[in-house]
C-alpha cells in the first residue's frame, strides 16, 4: 500500500485516520504508531522533518496490515503467480466524520457478477411488534464485512494494485455488488431463534419489555 510521507501535522492526522480504520486488526497498534502520534501534539512543530524513526513506525504498520488475515501480498522472496485478470484501483475517500476510507473500484468486476437478490428488511418493518418494549440496546458490528472470509477460489477476484504492490483480500471487502447481501444473510443466520433481536445490515437492536429479559438476551 503506497502511503504518502506527511510533511505537516494535518497530513500526519490524515495518515493516522486512515490507518486507525484498521487498528482492530493490528496488534499493539497504539505502541507501533506512537512516534507518529507524538507528531500531532501541540508542542510538536507544524512542519514535519521525516526521520528513520517515523519511517520504521510506518513500515511496521504497513507490514502488520498486510500480515493480518485481511489482505494478502505476494512474498517477492518466493516464486508466485498472480492469478487474476483484474486490475482494480485503490482510492482514498473522505467519510462524513472527516476520516479516510480506502475503497477499491470494483465496477469492472461488478459488471460481470451475478446479482444476489437477497432482500433487505425495510426499516419500518424492523420496528413492528415493539410497542410494549421498554428497553433497547443498539449494537453496531465492528468491520462487519471483514468477519466473512472470501472463498479460496474467489480471492484472486478481489485483487487490486497500488504503486508499490499487488494485493488480494482474504476477507470480504467493500464495494462488491453482493457484499451487502452476503453480510445480511450471515447476520440473519446468526440471529436465527433470537426473538428479541432484530438486524438491519450491520446494526443490531435488542428490545425487551423488562430489564431482566434484556440482560438475559
ChimeraX attribute file (.defattr): number of C-alpha atoms within 10 A of each C-alpha:
attribute: neighborCount
match mode: 1-to-1
recipient: residues
	/A:1	16
	/A:2	11
	/A:3	13
	/A:4	9
	/A:5	14
	/A:6	17
	/A:7	13
	/A:8	16
	/A:9	20
	/A:10	14
	/A:11	15
	/A:12	21
	/A:13	17
	/A:14	16
	/A:15	19
	/A:16	19
	/A:17	16
	/A:18	19
	/A:19	21
	/A:20	18
	/A:21	14
	/A:22	15
	/A:23	18
	/A:24	11
	/A:25	17
	/A:26	20
	/A:27	13
	/A:28	12
	/A:29	17
	/A:30	13
	/A:31	10
	/A:32	19
	/A:33	20
	/A:34	12
	/A:35	16
	/A:36	21
	/A:37	16
	/A:38	12
	/A:39	21
	/A:40	19
	/A:41	11
	/A:42	9
	/A:43	8
	/A:44	11
	/A:45	12
	/A:46	15
	/A:47	12
	/A:48	16
	/A:49	11
	/A:50	12
	/A:51	8
	/A:52	8
	/A:53	11
	/A:54	19
	/A:55	14
	/A:56	14
	/A:57	17
	/A:58	21
	/A:59	14
	/A:60	14
	/A:61	21
	/A:62	16
	/A:63	14
	/A:64	19
	/A:65	20
	/A:66	18
	/A:67	14
	/A:68	13
	/A:69	15
	/A:70	19
	/A:71	18
	/A:72	18
	/A:73	15
	/A:74	15
	/A:75	8
	/A:76	7
	/A:77	6
	/A:78	6
	/A:79	7
	/A:80	9
	/A:81	6
	/A:82	11
	/A:83	10
	/A:84	14
	/A:85	10
	/A:86	15
	/A:87	17
	/A:88	20
	/A:89	15
	/A:90	18
	/A:91	11
	/A:92	11
	/A:93	13
	/A:94	12
	/A:95	9
	/A:96	7
	/A:97	6
	/A:98	10
	/A:99	17
	/A:100	19
	/A:101	17
	/A:102	13
	/A:103	14
	/A:104	19
	/A:105	16
	/A:106	22
	/A:107	14
	/A:108	11
	/A:109	17
	/A:110	14
	/A:111	10
	/A:112	9
	/A:113	12
	/A:114	9
	/A:115	11
	/A:116	12
	/A:117	8
	/A:118	12
	/A:119	9
	/A:120	13
	/A:121	13
	/A:122	9
	/A:123	10
	/A:124	7
	/A:125	8
	/A:126	14
	/A:127	12
	/A:128	8
	/A:129	9
	/A:130	14
	/A:131	8
	/A:132	10
	/A:133	15
	/A:134	12
	/A:135	16
	/A:136	17
	/A:137	11
	/A:138	13
	/A:139	12
	/A:140	13
	/A:141	13
	/A:142	11
	/A:143	14
	/A:144	17
	/A:145	19
	/A:146	18
	/A:147	14
	/A:148	16
	/A:149	15
	/A:150	18
	/A:151	11
	/A:152	8
	/A:153	7
	/A:154	13
	/A:155	20
	/A:156	19
	/A:157	18
	/A:158	23
	/A:159	25
	/A:160	20
	/A:161	17
	/A:162	15
	/A:163	10
	/A:164	9
	/A:165	11
	/A:166	16
	/A:167	21
	/A:168	22
	/A:169	22
	/A:170	21
	/A:171	19
	/A:172	23
	/A:173	22
	/A:174	16
	/A:175	15
	/A:176	16
	/A:177	18
	/A:178	18
	/A:179	15
	/A:180	20
	/A:181	17
	/A:182	16
	/A:183	19
	/A:184	23
	/A:185	14
	/A:186	14
	/A:187	20
	/A:188	15
	/A:189	10
	/A:190	10
	/A:191	14
	/A:192	10
	/A:193	9
	/A:194	11
	/A:195	11
	/A:196	17
	/A:197	18
	/A:198	20
	/A:199	20
	/A:200	16
	/A:201	21
	/A:202	16
	/A:203	15
	/A:204	17
	/A:205	17
	/A:206	19
	/A:207	24
	/A:208	22
	/A:209	15
	/A:210	13
	/A:211	14
	/A:212	10
	/A:213	12
	/A:214	17
	/A:215	10
	/A:216	7
	/A:217	13
